[in-house]
């Protein structure tokens, strides 16, 4: 697939998958959130002592805020991504209730003046995810650039729903695979360039 064809395909696929997610009821979303929380807490106990970056939910994405609260009640530090400049890697700033937020790209809140941290784990929402562990995001490439530039890569856990699974996103050289994908069904681990359900 040529690059221009790929851009059009990804844009259409992104729109289709977001529309399907937006059609989910509040009851379904809450059930999925609770199941994903259970999988994360059971399978990744390291999160309770990690520096965990997560994303403020938009468009019916998984809402990590209740889990983040429980992680903070242990020894975890939680953070949100911050866009410094278009085309540049993200930074991560500590966040918990009480830290001031501003509205950023796509209307997503970010901490304005909290301390910068280096995450050891990243909970990364997906619009789509494929059988090789690649993520279809919003098309800005922020997370791919960031993961490629970090001196110490965090554990990257993609968070999505089963309805967002596709055969392939047609990964390119700049696409960075996820280490895991967690859905309402359970945990998928990336092994030998493909995802295996664990």
N, C-alpha and C positions, 0 to 999 in steps of 0.2 A: 504494500500500500504506500503510495507516495505521501510526502509530508502534508501537502494541502488536503488530500483525501482523508488522511488520518485526523487532521484538525477538525474537519467537518463531521467525521464519524464520531469522534469523541464528544464534540459539542452536542450532537443529536442524542448520543447514548446518555450523556450526563443529564440532559433535559428529561429523557424518558425515565431514568432511574429516580431523579428527584421528584418527578410527578407521582410515581408509584409510592414513594415514601410519604409525600404530602397527603396521599389518600388514606393513610393509616389512621385509625381512630385513636383518640386519647387513651382509651382503655388498652388497646393493643400496644401502643408506645410504652405505657407504664409497665405492662407485663414484660415486654422485651427488655426494658431497662433493668427491671429486677432480675431477670434471668442472666443478663450480661454481667451485672454486678456480682451475682453469685459465682459465675464462672471465673471472673477476674480475682475475686477474693480467695477462692479455693485453689486456683491453679498458679497464682502469682503472689504468694505471701510476701515476697520481697518488696512489693509495692508499699507495704506498711512502714518501711524504713527508708524509702527511696525519695529522690527528688523527682516528682512526677509532674510532667507537663501534660496538660489536656487542653481541649478547645471548647470555647463557649458554644453551646449548641444553636444551630440555625436550621431552618427547613426540616424540622422533625428528626434531626440527628439524635443519636444517643446522648443523653444528658448525664455527663460525668460528675456533676456537682454534688449529688448526694454521696457518691462513693468518695469523692475528694474530701468531704467533711469527715467521713469515717477514717480515712487515711491520716488526716491531720490530727485526729484524736489519738492516734498512735504516735509514731515518730516521723511521719512523712512531712515533706515540704511540697506544696503544690504551686504550680506556676501556669501562666498563660503565655501564648506566643505574642510577639509584638513585631509588626511590620515597620522597619525603620525607613526603608526606601524601596520603591519598585525595582525588581531585578536583583536585590541584595538578600543575603540570608536573613532569616528571622533571628531575634534574640528572645529569651524567655525571662519573664519577671515574676517574682513571687506574687501569689495572689491568695487571699483569704478574705472573708467578709470584713469590711472595714477599710480595705485598701481601695483608694480611689480608682475609678475606671473612666475611660473616655471611649467614644465610639470611633471605630476604625474602619478598615476596608470591609465592604459588604455589611456595614452596620454592626460589626462584631466588637464587643467591648474588649479593652486591653488595659493593663495597669499602667498608669502614667509615670510614676516615680518610685516604684518599689525596686528593691535590689534585684540585680540580674543574677540568675542562677544557671548552672549547667545541668540539664536534666539527666538522670540516669535511666529514666523510663519515660516513654512518650505514648500517650493514648491518642491515636490519630483517627478521626472519623473518615469514613469512605463513602463516596457516592456510589462507587462500584468497586469490586475486587475480583481478581481473576484466579484461575487455578494455579498460577505460578507465584502468587503472593504479591502481585502488583496492584496498586491503588489508582482509581480514577478519582481525582479531586475536582477542584473548581477551575483548573486550567492555568493557574498563575505560576506553578512550578516552585512555590515558596519552600515547601517541605523537602522536595528533592534537592534543591540548592543547599538548604540548611544541613541536611544529613550528609551531603557530599563534602561539606566544609568543616563539620565538627571534628575536632582533633580526637575526641573520644565519643564514639557513637553510642547513643543510649539504646536500650532495648525498645524496639518499635512494635507496638501492638496496634494493629488496625482494628477499628471497631465499626461493624456494619451489620446489616440484616441479611438474612438468607435471600430475600428478594433481590438483593443487589449483586448477587454472584453472577458473573459472566465468564464465558470461556477464556477470553483474553482481552486485554486493553491494547494489544499490539505494542508491547513495551519497546521503548527506544533507549539509546545509550545513556540518556540523562535520567531515566526512570529508576528509582531506587526501590528495591523490594522491601516488603514488610517482613519482620521476623515471625509474627503471629497474626492471625485474624481471629477475632472473637465475635460471635454472633449469638443470637438467642438460642441457637442449637448447641453451641459449645465452642471448643478451641481447635483451631487449625494451626499446625506448626509447619514452617517452611523447611523442607528437607530436599536436597538434591534438585533444586530448581522447581519444586512443585509443593503444593500444600497437602498435608496429610491430616485427617481428622484424628484428634487424640482423645 
